[in-house]
């Protein structure tokens, strides 16, 4: 097993880690090990696709009536 020293850890992060550990009844070290292992081993589901984010800001090809659209959505829900 390896050892990791983390310097310049923000006090609020350390406090949050301490509180999480206490709530689970484990040591801060154990909580940190589990958080790191979970995050490192998890699939890259949190990666942000920059192209998808930028596409959200593209102006629509045709104008649309937002009121009409929401009215239609409400009408569908009432059926």
Secondary structure, DSSP 8 states (H G I E B T S, - for coil): -------S--HHHHHHHHHHHHHHT--HHHHHHHHHHHHHHS-STT---HHHHHHHTS--SS---HHHHHHHHHHHHH-
